[in-house]
Amino acid sequence: MNTPITERPAKLPIDFAFEGFRIIRQSPAVIPFWGVVALAGYLANTAIMQAMAGTALQDLEAASRGHDMAVMMAALTRLLPAYGVLIPLSIVINAFLTCAVFRAVAGKTGPFGGLRFGLDEVRQFGVAILFFLIMLGLYLVCILAGSVAGGILTVALSAISPALGTLAMALSVGAVIAVFFWFGARLSLAPAQSFAEGRINMFGSWKLTEGNSLALVIGYIIALVMAALVGFLCFGIFIAGLAIVKSGNALAVGGVMDAVSDIGAVLRDPAVLAYVILWNVIVAPLLMAITFGAPAAAYRLLSGRSLSAESVF
């Protein structure tokens, strides 16, 4: 697919981390469309979890505190089939929203906030699964290599000094984390690149990100911090409003938070319903724009190409 080529920077500027805020400022009309999908996803996930697992999560938490292995296994037996349905469903929803954000980054949202069903979404589903498998394999390799190398180094240095052994263990853990995030950053542009090129390309990101791993990691950290701040701010505003409505009753406020995983409670309590709608329709899309927009902007800058895939059924 031919896409417009622009000048590529020698080094990736960190301001790619703020792409989500540009999307929100320039295309605020996309937020409610993405929010409807997020709300539908929440309702589907909650209903499936209730129908298939019931109170398994609460049972698992209680059993872990009491070290009751029989109850824990029974809870897991109910949870695993539910997650077998929820994980693919979440990946499908994520594929739709990711493509919509990519279209917003390219300035080509079109109707319905860039939401559509096409080959782009199918490819993103495949990319998400492959990316998960690659990162899982990388995680296992890092843990295995780090455990072996760190264990040998820790034992050797502990013979000299216990303090050196502790330091060696801490450095080993730090090295494993650093290597994992470095590889993750190098491969992180695969979703955006696959979208822009109209084909699944899992490893083209490796060449694009050469020499920019640190900038990517820093930018992603900034984007995640910004998303967390936006989330905490919105949550704080809602809780403050809820406290006023509930006359400062802390137990009532806590009850709203506990009820969001129960469809029946959501429908019965207007406060819970308001929280679920506002969070999914407004806040969740803001967080998507910030977190999904950053790697798309990084790809656009590093490749010198615009994200402009338009393959639609």
C-alpha positions in Angstrom: 0.0 0.0 0.0 1.4 3.4 -1.0 1.3 6.0 1.8 2.6 9.5 1.8 6.2 9.8 2.9 7.4 12.6 5.0 10.8 13.5 6.5 12.0 11.1 9.2 13.6 12.4 12.3 17.1 11.3 13.3 15.8 10.8 16.8 12.3 10.2 18.0 10.9 13.3 19.8 9.2 12.5 23.1 6.1 14.5 22.2 4.7 11.5 20.4 3.5 10.5 23.9 0.9 13.4 23.8 -0.7 12.3 20.6 -3.9 11.2 22.4 -4.4 14.7 23.7 -4.2 16.0 20.1 -6.9 13.5 19.1 -9.2 14.6 21.9 -8.7 18.3 21.1 -9.1 18.0 17.3 -11.7 15.2 17.1 -13.8 15.2 20.3 -16.8 13.8 18.3 -15.1 10.4 18.2 -15.3 10.0 22.0 -19.0 9.0 22.3 -18.7 6.5 19.4 -15.7 4.7 21.0 -17.6 5.0 24.4 -20.6 3.0 23.1 -18.2 0.2 22.1 -16.5 0.3 25.4 -19.8 0.3 27.2 -21.0 -2.7 25.2 -17.8 -4.5 25.9 -18.2 -3.9 29.7 -21.8 -5.2 29.6 -20.8 -8.3 27.6 -17.8 -9.1 29.8 -19.7 -8.6 33.0 -22.7 -10.6 31.9 -20.5 -13.5 30.7 -18.5 -13.5 33.9 -21.6 -13.6 36.0 -23.2 -16.3 33.9 -20.2 -18.6 33.7 -18.3 -17.9 36.9 -20.8 -16.5 39.3 -19.0 -15.5 42.5 -15.8 -17.4 41.6 -13.6 -14.3 41.9 -14.8 -13.5 45.4 -14.5 -17.1 46.4 -10.9 -17.2 45.0 -10.0 -14.1 47.0 -11.5 -15.5 50.2 -9.9 -18.9 49.7 -6.5 -17.3 49.1 -6.7 -15.5 52.4 -7.7 -18.7 54.2 -5.3 -21.0 52.2 -8.2 -23.3 51.3 -6.9 -25.1 48.3 -10.1 -27.1 47.6 -12.2 -23.8 47.3 -9.4 -22.2 45.2 -9.4 -25.1 42.7 -13.2 -25.0 42.5 -13.2 -21.3 41.9 -10.5 -21.7 39.2 -12.6 -24.4 37.5 -15.3 -21.9 37.0 -13.1 -19.0 36.1 -10.9 -20.6 33.4 -13.8 -21.3 31.0 -15.1 -17.8 31.5 -11.7 -16.3 30.7 -11.6 -18.6 27.7 -14.6 -16.6 26.3 -13.7 -13.2 27.7 -10.1 -13.0 26.4 -11.0 -13.5 22.7 -14.0 -11.1 23.1 -11.7 -8.5 24.6 -9.2 -8.9 21.8 -12.0 -8.4 19.2 -13.2 -5.2 20.9 -9.7 -4.0 21.3 -9.1 -4.5 17.6 -12.1 -2.3 16.7 -11.0 0.5 19.0 -7.3 0.3 18.1 -8.1 0.8 14.4 -10.4 3.6 15.2 -7.7 5.4 17.2 -5.2 4.8 14.3 -7.7 6.4 11.9 -7.9 9.4 14.2 -4.1 9.7 14.3 -4.2 9.7 10.5 -7.0 12.3 10.5 -9.4 9.9 8.6 -12.0 8.9 11.1 -15.0 9.3 8.8 -18.4 8.4 10.1 -19.0 6.7 13.5 -15.7 7.9 14.9 -13.6 5.7 12.6 -15.4 2.5 13.8 -16.0 0.0 11.0 -15.7 -3.7 10.2 -13.0 -4.5 7.7 -9.7 -6.3 6.9 -7.9 -3.7 9.2 -9.8 -5.0 12.2 -9.3 -8.7 11.2 -5.6 -8.0 10.9 -5.4 -6.2 14.3 -7.1 -9.3 15.9 -4.3 -11.5 14.4 -1.6 -9.0 15.4 -2.9 -8.8 19.0 -2.8 -12.6 19.4 0.7 -12.9 17.8 2.0 -10.0 19.8 0.7 -11.6 23.0 2.4 -14.9 22.2 5.7 -13.2 21.2 5.7 -11.2 24.5 4.8 -14.3 26.5 7.6 -16.2 25.0 10.0 -13.3 25.6 8.9 -13.1 29.2 9.5 -16.8 29.8 12.9 -16.6 28.1 13.9 -13.5 30.2 12.7 -15.1 33.4 14.6 -18.4 32.7 17.8 -16.7 31.6 17.7 -14.2 34.4 17.0 -16.8 37.0 19.9 -19.0 35.9 22.4 -16.2 35.4 21.2 -14.3 38.5 21.2 -17.4 40.6 24.8 -18.3 39.7 26.0 -14.7 40.2 24.1 -14.4 43.6 25.5 -17.7 44.9 29.0 -16.7 43.8 28.9 -13.3 45.4 27.1 -14.4 48.5 30.2 -16.6 49.3 32.1 -13.3 49.5 29.4 -11.2 51.2 25.7 -11.6 51.8 25.3 -7.9 50.9 26.9 -8.6 47.5 24.6 -11.5 47.0 21.5 -9.3 47.7 22.9 -6.7 45.3 23.5 -9.3 42.6 19.9 -10.5 42.9 18.5 -7.0 42.7 20.6 -6.2 39.6 19.5 -9.5 38.0 15.9 -8.6 38.5 16.5 -5.1 37.1 18.3 -6.5 34.1 15.5 -8.9 33.3 12.9 -6.1 33.5 15.1 -3.8 31.3 15.7 -6.4 28.6 12.0 -7.3 28.5 10.9 -3.7 28.1 13.7 -3.0 25.6 12.5 -5.9 23.3 8.9 -4.8 23.9 9.7 -1.3 22.8 11.5 -2.5 19.7 8.4 -4.6 18.6 5.8 -2.1 19.9 5.0 -0.5 16.5 3.8 -3.8 14.9 0.1 -3.0 15.3 0.4 0.5 13.8 2.8 -0.7 11.0 0.5 -3.6 10.2 -2.5 -1.2 10.0 -0.6 1.3 7.7 0.8 -1.4 5.4 -2.4 -3.4 5.1 -0.6 -6.6 6.0 0.5 -8.3 9.2 4.1 -7.3 9.9 5.3 -8.3 13.3 9.0 -7.7 13.0 9.3 -4.6 10.7 9.1 -2.6 13.9 12.6 -3.9 14.9 14.3 -1.9 12.1 12.1 1.2 12.5 12.9 1.5 16.2 16.6 1.1 15.9 18.4 3.7 18.1 15.1 4.9 19.6 14.4 2.3 22.2 15.0 4.6 25.2 12.9 7.4 23.7 10.0 4.9 23.1 10.2 3.5 26.6 10.2 7.0 28.1 7.4 8.1 25.8 5.3 5.1 26.7 5.9 5.7 30.4 4.8 9.4 30.0 1.7 8.3 28.1 0.8 5.8 30.8 1.4 8.3 33.6 -0.8 10.8 31.7 -3.5 8.2 31.3 -3.3 7.3 35.0 -3.6 11.0 35.9 -6.6 11.5 33.7 -8.2 8.4 35.1 -7.6 9.4 38.7 -8.8 12.9 38.1 -12.1 11.7 36.5 -12.5 9.1 39.2 -11.9 11.7 41.9 -14.5 14.0 40.4 -17.1 11.3 40.3 -16.4 10.1 43.8 -16.7 13.7 45.1 -20.0 14.1 43.3 -21.2 10.8 44.6 -20.2 11.6 48.2 -22.3 14.8 47.9 -25.3 12.8 46.6 -24.8 10.2 49.3 -24.5 12.8 52.0 -20.9 11.9 52.7 -21.7 8.3 53.4 -18.4 6.5 52.8 -20.0 3.1 53.0 -22.5 4.0 50.3 -19.6 5.3 48.1 -17.7 2.0 48.6 -20.9 0.0 47.8 -21.1 1.7 44.4 -17.6 0.6 43.6 -18.3 -3.0 44.7 -21.5 -3.1 42.6 -20.0 -2.4 39.2 -19.3 -6.1 38.6 -23.0 -7.0 39.1 -25.3 -6.2 36.2 -28.4 -6.4 38.5 -26.9 -3.9 40.9 -26.0 -1.6 38.1 -29.5 -1.5 36.8 -31.0 -1.1 40.3 -28.9 1.7 41.6 -28.9 5.0 39.6 -25.5 6.0 41.1 -23.9 2.8 40.0 -25.5 3.1 36.5 -24.3 6.7 36.2 -20.7 5.7 37.1 -20.7 2.8 34.6 -22.0 4.9 31.8 -19.8 7.9 32.5 -16.6 5.8 32.9 -17.1 3.7 29.8 -18.6 6.3 27.5 -16.3 9.2 28.4 -13.3 8.2 30.5 -12.4 4.9 28.8 -12.2 6.5 25.3 -10.0 9.3 26.7 -7.6 6.6 28.0 -7.7 4.7 24.7 -6.7 7.9 22.8 -3.7 8.5 25.1 -2.4 4.9 25.2 -3.2 3.7 21.6 -2.3 7.1 20.1 1.3 7.2 21.3 2.6 4.1 19.4 0.7 5.2 16.3 2.3 8.6 16.4 5.7 7.1 17.0 5.3 4.9 13.9 4.2 7.9 11.8 7.3 9.8 12.9 9.8 6.9 12.5 8.5 5.6 9.3 7.9 8.9 7.7 4.5 7.6 6.5 0.9 8.4 7.3 -1.4 5.7 8.7 -3.9 5.6 5.9 -5.1 2.0 5.6 -8.6 1.9 4.0 -9.3 -1.8 3.3 -13.0 -2.3 4.3 -15.4 -5.1 3.5 
